[in-house]
Amino acid sequence: MMSKDRHVFETMGKARVVVENGKVVEVSKPLLDYCPLWAKIRGIKELNEKVIQENIEFRIQDFGMCTADREVELEVFVGFGASETFMTALRRGLLDATVTVCEGAGTVITSDPALVQGIGARLSGVIETTPVEGIIEKIKDKGGKILDPPRIDQVAGLQMALELGYERVGVTVSILADAERCRAISKQAVIFGVHLTGISRKYAEKFYEITDLITACASPHIRELAKEKALLQAGTAIPIFALTSMGKELLLERAKEIGDTLLLNTMRLPVLPEERQPEPLV
């Protein structure tokens, strides 16, 4: 009997979505009604279960998400996303390797800019995943390394990257305990806090102490704390904040590779135009 593969995401307003054997089997109500990122990229004015199911089905169809047909090299999706920022940092020699997550493979270690972009570009909030042989093979073909057994474990991924001889490693984390353990095993790691909609004020404060870069998602606390702590902000709707000089350097390098026009200006952070924020902030 074929074993069932199962992937759980929190995506598009933090709805919980379950995909089994390439089919969407569950979509919960999202926490947000509106996300400026989805409005801009896909023209989605209101987030609801139907729209989210259609979008996930589109991703499965379009680039094979959650299936053996998965493409692992994809175009740039947003100007300043975590995968885009890491891709540029690898390309420019600011990072030696990255530790990110891919559905069907779990934690992935790579020094290939195209691969980190490809696996992360159109993925959000993978909470659980089971191995998909076709995805794992493609990642390995591109020189990516995967934990044995394949699973999501960012701390083990960072440990493995260091054992492979990489020194300056970029790692995405969405759980505070992971951020703390990653920092404990490497002072040089560049830690990027991602997928943080709904975190508490206390957790947000701790993330600010540990990470180099943090995405605001739909968190009021991350936006608020930027007033005292952020050195640089990229984007205004779902801003990314650099919290250390290394984080700042990564965002500035990324800015150099963006084809669109850019505004660089000194001002008090955060800059948050009201009409462009997610609704509600949670």
N, C-alpha and C positions, 0 to 999 in steps of 0.2 A: 504494500500500500504506500502511496506517495505521502511523505510527511507534509503536513501543512506548514507553509511559511507565513509568518505573522509579523507585521511591522506596525508600531504604534507611534503616531506623530502628534505633537501639539503644534498647530499651524493656523495661519489666517485668523487672527484674533483669539488665539489659544484654544481653538476647538480641538477636542481629542478625536483623532481619526484612526481607524484600524483598517489595515489592508491585509487581506489573506489571499494567497495565491493569485495576486494580480487584480483582485477585486476589492472595492471599498465596501466593507461590511458594517461599519459603524461611524457615525459622525455626531458628535455632541454639539450642543448650542455653544457658540463662541462667547468668550468674555467681552469681546468688543463688538460694537455695531459698525464701526467704520475704521479702516486703516488707510492712511494716506499713501502708503507704499503700493497697496493693491489697487487703490483708485487710480494712481498714476500709471502703473505698469499694465494693468488689465482692465481699467475702466470700471472696477467694481465699486459701486457707491454704497452698498449695504452688505454687510457680512451676515449670511444665514446658512443653515445646514445645506440647503439645495445648492447654493453658489459654491460652497466649499467642496461638496461632493463632486460637482462638475469640474472644479479646478484640479482636484487630485486625479480624477479620471483623465483629464487632459494631460497632466504630467506623465501618467502611466503610458498613455498613448504616444505622447510627443517624444519623450526621451527614454522610455522604458523603466521609469522609476519602479523599484521593488521587483523587477523581473530580470531574467537572464539577458534580456535585450538592452539593459541599461547602458546608456552612453556615459563614458567617464571623462570625456573632454567636452566642455560646453563653453559657449560664449559668455562674455561678461554680462551680468544680470543687473547689478546696480553699481553706482559709482564707488561707494565706500562700504561694501559689505565685508564681513570677516574673511570670506574666501578670497575676495578681490584684493584686500589689503595684504593677506598672507602671500598670495600669488606674486604680487609686485615685490614684496620683501624678499622672497626666494630669488626672484629674477635679478634683483639688485644686490644680492649678497648680504642683506641685513639679517637674514635668518638662514640657518643651515638646513633646517627641516621643520615640518609642521606636524602636529598631531590633531586630526579632526575626525569627524564621524561621518560614516556613509551607511545608508540603509543596506542590509544584506551582507555587510562586512564588519560593521562595528567600528572600532577605533582604527584609524589608518595613519601610518607614519610615512611621510614622503618628502623628498627634496625636489620634486618635479612641479614647477609652477602650474603647468597645464592640468595636472592631475588634481592638485588641491582645489583649483577653480572648478574643475569638472565635477568633482564629487559634492562640493558645497554650494555651487551657484544657485541651484533651484531647490534646495533642501532646507527644511526648517524643523527644528525641535524633534529630532528622533529620540523617542523615549525608550522604546524596546525594539529589538530586531532579531531575526533569526538568519543564519547563513544562507546566502543564495550563491551557489557554486559559480554561475556565470559572471556575477559581479566580482566575486573574489578573484577569479582567474584574470579578468581584465585589469584589475588593480595591480595584481602581481606582475602581469605582462608589462606594465608601465613602471615597474620597479618599486611599487608601493609595498609596504610591509603591514602585516595584519597580526593581531594577537592570536595566540594558540591556547585554547579554542577561540574562534572569532567572537568578540563581544564588545560592548561599549564599556570601556574603562580608561578614562583619560589619564589617570595617574599611572597605570601600568604602561600606557602608551608613551608617556614622557620618560618613564624609567627605561623602556626599551630603546627609545631614541638616543638617550644618553649612553646606554651600553653599546649602541652601534657607533658611537664616537662623535655624534653631533653635539655641538656645544650650545649654540644659541638656538633654542627650539621654541617655535610658536605653538601655543596650545589653547584650544577653545574649551571653556568650562561653563556649565550652567548651574552647577551645584556648589554651594559654598565650601563644603567639606573637601571637594575635589580641588578647588582653588587653593585652599590652605595646604593640602598635602603636596600639590604641585610646587608651590612656593617653597615648602620645606625641603623638597629634594633638589631644587635648582633656583638659585638666586638669579641666574642669567636667563631663565625661561621668560618668554614674552607671553603673558597670560591675558587672554581676551575673554571677558565675560559676555556671554551671549544668552539669548532666550530667557529674559528676566522679567517678562510681564508678570505682575502679581506678587513680586517678592516684597517682604516686609521692610520697613525702614531700617531695622537693626541689621538685617542681612545686606541691604544695600550699602550701609556704612562699612560693613566688613569687606564687601567686594571692592569698595573704593580703596581700602587700605592695601589690598593684595594685588589687584590687577593693573596692567599697563594700559589696557584699552577696555572700554565697556560700551555696550550698546544700550540705549535708553529704552528700546522696545516701547511698551505703553506704560512704563512705570513713572508715577509722579515723583517717587523718592529719588530715582537716579537723576531725573531732571533737576530736582531741587538741590541735591548735593553738588551738582556741577558748579554752582555759584562759588563755592569755596575751593573746590578741588581740581576742576578741569583746567588743563593747559591749552587745549585746542579742541574745537568742535568741528566735525564734518557732517554736513547735512542739517536740515532744520526740522524735518517731519519726524523721522526716526533717527535722531542724532547719534553719532558715535563720539565718545569723549576720550581724548588721550589724557592719561593721568600721570604719566612719567615722561621723561625726556625721550626714552626709547619709543614709547607709544606715539609720541608726537612725531618722531622721525619717520616711523612707519606710515603715518597718515600723510605726511608731507611728500614722501616718496610716491605714495599712491596717487596723490594729486597731480604729480608730474606726468603720469600715464593716462590721465583722463582727457579724452578728446574734446569734451564740451568746454565752454568758457567757464572760468572760475572767478569768484570774488575772494580775495584775501584781504582781511581787514582786522585791525585791533579793536576789540570791544569787550564789554563785560559779558561773560557767559552765564547761563545759556541764552541763546537766541532762539525763541520758540514762537513763531507766528501762530496765533490762536487758531486760525482757520485751517491750519495744516497738521494739527495734532490728532493722534488716534482718539477715538471716543468709545467709552469713557476711559480715562486713565485709571489703571488698577494696580 
